[in-house]
Amino acid sequence: MEHRPLGRTGVTVSSFCLGAMMFGAWGNPDHDESIRIIHAALDAGIDFIDTADVYGAGESEEIVGKALAGGKRDDVVLATKFHGAMGEDPNRRGNSRRWIMQAVEDSLRRLDTDWIDLYQVHRFDPDTDLEETLSALTDLVHQGKVRYIGHSTFPASRIAEAQWVARDRGLQRFVTEQPPYSILVRAVENEVLPTCRRHGMAVIPYSPLTGGWLSGRWRKGGGQQGSSRAGRLPERFDLANPANQRKLDAVEDLAQLAGEAGLTLIQLAIGFVLSHPAVTSPLIGPRTMEQLESQLAAADVVLDDAILDRIDEINPPGTTINPADNSWVNPDLERAKRRRSRG
């Protein structure tokens, strides 16, 4: 499998990153099967694994830790994330120094490792000063518990602000961003991807299949599909939503294009994300061995300009068909705040 530079860190990673969200209660509850999937991904050349404390309330991290036991840990670039609520206590969440220092110890224990290669802020927190977050993360790097730091779903303005804060305060800088990105979810092309390129950051986009929409399962005439993800996020999957009907229309056109190109819909979708020059390693998030194999088949796909132009006709650059798929809305841009802002 091809390797690509992780921004300007000097580290290289496989062109696919194995996302572990579906291992455990959120997807596959069979720990042994999940471990077999992880081992198969490693055997296929993937050396980059991403998880988060909130996935299955820590269960995903525990599975990954068990999968990397027995000497496999040293050969893997291991990433995890913090921010989401890990209990009812309001201080067991967010981006404060208090929580970061506790969250990292919990993740290290569950992952059964002495260090985390890439420790990421899962979401931006407008109520926590960026300097506080960066200062705590910098201390973790100095302690050797974390090698590099990154963030997920930051808007372009906050990406730039975080870079400035790190520079001005002499703190560790974020080296990666993890946004949602797919043929159906292209908003990050407008500002996020160009901003990351300007700052030399690696981009590790998640959900290149748009949560399963581009897996071939969601097709016209197939009716409402059920899944754990659809249950948690009805605004992205409920076919009564007109925006999701428009996604179905796009999927039909994309499936036809894939067939004409001699590709599966999955290969077309992942190949599209791989083709963007700002992208380092798309996350693939299989729940089963069959899903892993179908996604690995996209590793060598190269889409020519004619196919990319056809994709642009189906969903234009910078366009997200259903805004709910963007996952996060900058609170500074909410209508009420714009209307009432004094600053």
N, C-alpha and C positions, 0 to 999 in steps of 0.2 A: 504494500500500500504506500502511496505517495506520502512524503513528509513535507510539512510546511513550517516556516518560522512562526513562533508565537510572538507576534509583534517584534519588538526590538530587544527581547530578553536574551537572545542567544540560544534559547531552547527551541527544539523542533518537536512537532507533534504530528500524529497521523492525520490524514485529511478527513477522517471521520472521528468524532468524539462519541463515545458510548454514553448516552444519557440513561441514568438509573432510576428515573422517576417511577417506572412501571414495575420495579422489583419490590414486592411487599404488598401491603394492604391496598395501595392505590391501583394495583394491576395484577401481578402474579404473586399470590400468597405462598407459593411453593418455593421455599428457600433453596432446596437442592436443584430444582429446575432453573431457577434464576442464576445460580452459581454456574451451572453448565452453560447457560447463554453467555455469561461474562467470559468464561474460559474459551468458548468458541470465538468470541469477538477478539480476544487476545491472540488466539491461534491464527486469525485472519489478518493480523497485522495492526490492529487498533491498539495504541498504547496510551490513550487519553480517555479518562473516565470522569464523568461529572455527576454529582448527586447533590443533595441538600438535606439539612437537618429536618426540615418540615415534611419531607416525603415519607408518608406513613409514620409520622411522629418518631423519626429516627430509624425505622425499620430498614429503609433502603441503605442507609449508611452501614448498618450492622451486616447486611447481606454482602455489600461490597467489601467490607473488612474481612469477612470469612473467605470470600473468593480470592483475595489477594494474599492470604496466608500461605506459608510454605515457600517463601522466596520470590513471589511474584511482585511484591510491592515495589522493589527497587527499579523495576523495569517499566513502571507506569507513572505517567503524569496524572496525579490525583487531584481533582477539584471538588470542592463542596461549597455550600452557601449558608448564610445566616440571614435573619431578619424576621421570618414568619413566626407566628405565635407558637410557643412550645409549652402550652399549659394555660391555666386561667390567670395566673399572676401577670398583671400588665407590664411588669418589668422583665418578663421572660420573652421578649420580642424586641424588634426595632434595631436601631443602629447606634445605641449608646455605648460608651466605654464599659459601663457596668455589665451590660448583656454580652457584648462581644467577648469579654474576658471569660465569662462563664460558658458561652456557646462554643467557643473553640475547644475548651477542655472536654465538653460533652461529645463533640464531633470526633476529637482525637481518640477518645475512649471507644466510641462505637465503631470507628474505622480501624481500630487496633493498630495505630501507627503513631510514630513520634513526630511526624510533620505532615503538613498539607502543602502540596505544591502550589495550588491556586485557591485562595480563600476569597469568596465573592460576596458582595452585598446583594441580596436577592431583589430588593426593591429600594428605590429612593425614599427617604423619610424626611419630609419637609419640616418636621418638628425637632430634628437633631442637626446640630451644626456640623457641616462637613469636616471642619478641622478636628472636632472631637472624634469622629469616626476614623479619619485618616491617622490621627495621632495614636489611637489604640491599635490600629492595624500595623502601623510602623513599629510599635513596641513588639508586636508578635513576630515581625520579621527579624528584629534585632535579637529576640529570644530564640530564634531558630525553629519556632513552631510553625511558621508559615514562610514560604519562599517568595511568592508573588501575590498581588492582590488585584481583584477585578470587581466589576459590577454587572448587574443585569437590569435591563429595561430602563436605563437612564435616558431621559430626553437629551437632545444635543446640547442645550444650554447648560444642563447640569454636568454633562461630560466635560465641557470646556471649563466650567467653574471648578470642578474637582482637580483638573490639571493645574489650574492657576493656584489654587490653595496649596497643593503639594509643592509646587515650585517656590511660592512665596514663603512658606513656612519650613522648607527643608524637610518635607515628609516624603514617604514612599508614594509613588504615583501609581494609579490604576493602569494596568497594562492590557486589560481585556474588557470587552463589553459582550453581553449575551442577550441579544434582542430576539423577538419573534420575527421570522422571515420566511416567506414562501411565495409561490406564484400568486396566491390569493391574498397575501398579507405583505404589501410592499411599501408601507408608509416609511420604513426606516431608510429607504433609498433617498428620500428627500434631504434629510439633514444628518441623521445618526451615522450612516455609513461614511459619508464624506468627512464628518468630524473625526471619526475614528481613524481614518486614513491620514488626516492632517497631523494627528498626534501620535502616529506610529503604533496604534493599538491593534491587537488581534481581535477579531470578531468571531464569536462562537454561536451562531444563530441556532435557536431551538425551534422545534415544530416545523421542519421543512415540508411535512405532509399535512400541515394545518390541523393537527389533532386527529388525523385519520381521514380527513376530507379527500386527500389526494392518494389514498391507499387503494382506491377502487371499490371500497365498500359503500360509499355514499354515491348512489347513482339515481337518476330519474326512474321512477317506477319501483324503486326498492323500498319506499316507505320510510318511516321514522326508524332510525337505527338507535339501539341502546348501548351504552357503555358506562363505565364508572366516570369517565371524563364528561360524557354528555349529561350525566346526572348532576355533576358538580357545577357545570357551566351551561345551563340551558340556553342562555342568550346566544351562544355560539353554535348550537346544534338543533334547536327547535325549528322544525320545518314550517311552523306557522309564522315564523319571522320572515318578512319579505326579503331581507338581506341574505338570509340563508337559502332562499329559493334562487336568488341571483348567483350564489355560490354553486348551486346545483347546475345551473345553466353553463357556468364557466367550466365545471368539471367535465360535462359532456363534450364541450369543444376541445378541452385538453386531452381527453381520452382518445378522441378521433385523431388529434395531432400526434400523440404518442404512437398510435397504431400505424400511421403513415410513415413514421420515422423508424419503425421496427423496434420500438421500446415499450416497456410497461409504463403505466402511469407513474408508478413509484420512481422508476429510473428517470423519467422526464422531470419530475418534481425535485428530486435530490440533485440531479445534474444541473438544474437551473440555479439552485443556491450555490453549488460548488463553483459555478462559472463567474460569480461576481468577484472582481479583483480585490475587494475589501474583505472578503470572507476567508477565514483561516480553516476552520473545521466545523461543518454542520453537525449538530447533535442528532443522532438516530436513537430512538427510544423504544426498542422492541419489547413486547410483553411475552412473546413466544419465540421458539427457535425458528419457526417458519417465517415470522416477521423479520428476524435478524437476517436470514438468508436472502429474503426478497430485497432488503435495503442494502445489503452488501453488494448486490448485483449492480448497484449504481456507481460503484467506486471508480470504474474506468470510463464512465460516460462523459463524452465531450459534445456539447451542443453547438452546432454551427450557427452563424449569424442569421441564416434563413429561419431556423427553428426559433431562435430568440426573438426575431421580429414577429413571428406568428404569435408567440406568447404575449408580446406587448400589445398585439391587437385584441387578444382575449381579455387581458387585464393590463391596462396601461401602467408604465413605470410610476412608482410613488403612490399607487392606489391600493387601498385595502377595501375589499368589497363590503365586509361587515366590520365597522369600526370596533366592535366588541373584541375582535380577534387581535387587536393591538395590545391587549393585556393590561395596559396601564395608561392613565391619562394624567398629564402634567397638571397638578392641582392649581398651578399659577394660571392656567388657561381656562379654568372653569368659568362659565359665563358670569356667575354672581361675583366672583373675585375680580374679574376684569372690570365689571361695572362699578364696583365699590372700592377699588384700590385707591389708596392715597399716595402710594409710593411709586 
